Amino acid sequence: MTHEHVVQELARGIRMVTGLDVIDGPPGWIGVTCESQEMAIWLMRAILVENVMARREGTMLYLPAGPRFTPGGEIKNVVTAVAKTHHYWREHVTSRVRGR
């Protein structure tokens, strides 16, 4: 699987589960555009707890995109971690708005 194909698969999966914009990042990374720095920091920390590397610059969250990633392995793990943590973020924001 080529790096381009890995990035395409990650982007497709991340867009599908979050609705966020995804870009090809620096070599070995894919970028997810977050709505705020708070969101990017929160997601980065939660994704790290899921044992997936993550880093951020401003509102851009970067996730690993290796050329040897496979659909049933690393790609699935990254997309699953993003799906879970994005869901938790939405619950966190909703709870905060409700004053809980």
C-alpha positions as CSV (number, residue, x, y, z in Angstrom):
1,M,0.0,0.0,0.0
2,T,1.5,3.4,-1.0
3,H,1.6,6.4,1.4
4,E,-0.9,8.1,-0.8
5,H,-3.3,5.2,-0.5
6,V,-2.9,5.1,3.3
7,V,-3.6,8.8,3.5
8,Q,-6.7,8.4,1.3
9,E,-8.0,5.6,3.4
10,L,-7.4,7.4,6.7
11,A,-9.0,10.6,5.3
12,R,-12.0,8.7,4.1
13,G,-12.5,7.0,7.5
14,I,-11.9,10.1,9.6
15,R,-14.2,12.2,7.5
16,M,-16.9,9.5,7.7
17,V,-16.8,9.3,11.5
18,T,-16.2,13.0,12.4
19,G,-17.2,15.2,9.4
20,L,-14.0,17.1,9.9
21,D,-11.7,18.2,7.1
22,V,-8.6,16.1,6.6
23,I,-5.4,17.1,4.7
24,D,-2.2,15.3,3.8
25,G,0.3,16.5,6.4
26,P,4.1,16.4,6.6
27,P,5.7,13.0,5.6
28,G,4.3,10.3,7.8
29,W,1.3,12.3,9.1
30,I,-2.3,13.2,8.2
31,G,-3.8,16.5,9.4
32,V,-7.3,16.8,10.9
33,T,-8.7,20.4,11.1
34,C,-10.3,20.9,14.5
35,E,-12.9,23.5,15.4
36,S,-10.6,25.1,18.0
37,Q,-7.3,24.7,19.8
38,E,-9.2,23.4,22.8
39,M,-10.7,20.6,20.6
40,A,-7.3,19.8,19.1
41,I,-5.6,19.6,22.5
42,W,-8.5,17.5,24.0
43,L,-8.5,15.1,21.1
44,M,-4.7,14.8,21.0
45,R,-4.6,13.8,24.7
46,A,-7.5,11.4,24.4
47,I,-6.0,9.7,21.3
48,L,-2.6,9.3,23.0
49,V,-4.5,7.4,25.8
50,E,-5.8,5.1,23.0
51,N,-2.1,4.3,22.2
52,V,-2.1,6.1,18.9
53,M,0.5,8.8,18.3
54,A,-0.8,12.3,17.8
55,R,0.5,15.8,17.8
56,R,-0.9,19.2,17.1
57,E,-0.1,22.7,15.8
58,G,-2.8,25.2,16.6
59,T,-6.1,23.8,15.5
60,M,-4.5,21.1,13.3
61,L,-4.3,17.6,14.8
62,Y,-1.7,15.3,13.2
63,L,-2.1,11.5,13.2
64,P,0.4,8.9,11.9
65,A,0.1,7.7,8.3
66,G,2.8,5.1,7.5
67,P,3.4,3.5,4.1
68,R,3.2,0.1,5.7
69,F,-0.2,0.7,7.4
70,T,-2.8,-1.9,6.5
71,P,-6.6,-1.4,6.4
72,G,-7.3,-4.1,9.0
73,G,-4.4,-3.0,11.2
74,E,-3.0,0.5,11.8
75,I,-5.6,2.4,9.6
76,K,-8.4,0.8,11.5
77,N,-6.7,1.6,14.8
78,V,-6.3,5.3,14.0
79,V,-9.8,5.7,12.6
80,T,-11.3,3.9,15.6
81,A,-9.3,6.0,18.1
82,V,-10.4,9.2,16.3
83,A,-14.1,8.0,16.2
84,K,-14.1,7.2,19.9
85,T,-12.4,10.3,21.0
86,H,-14.4,12.6,18.7
87,H,-17.6,11.0,20.2
88,Y,-16.3,11.7,23.7
89,W,-15.4,15.3,22.7
90,R,-19.0,15.8,21.5
91,E,-20.4,14.5,24.8
92,H,-18.0,16.7,26.7
93,V,-19.0,19.8,24.8
94,T,-22.7,18.9,25.1
95,S,-22.4,18.3,28.9
96,R,-20.6,21.6,29.3
97,V,-23.3,23.5,27.4
98,R,-25.9,21.9,29.6
99,G,-24.0,22.9,32.7
100,R,-23.2,19.4,34.0
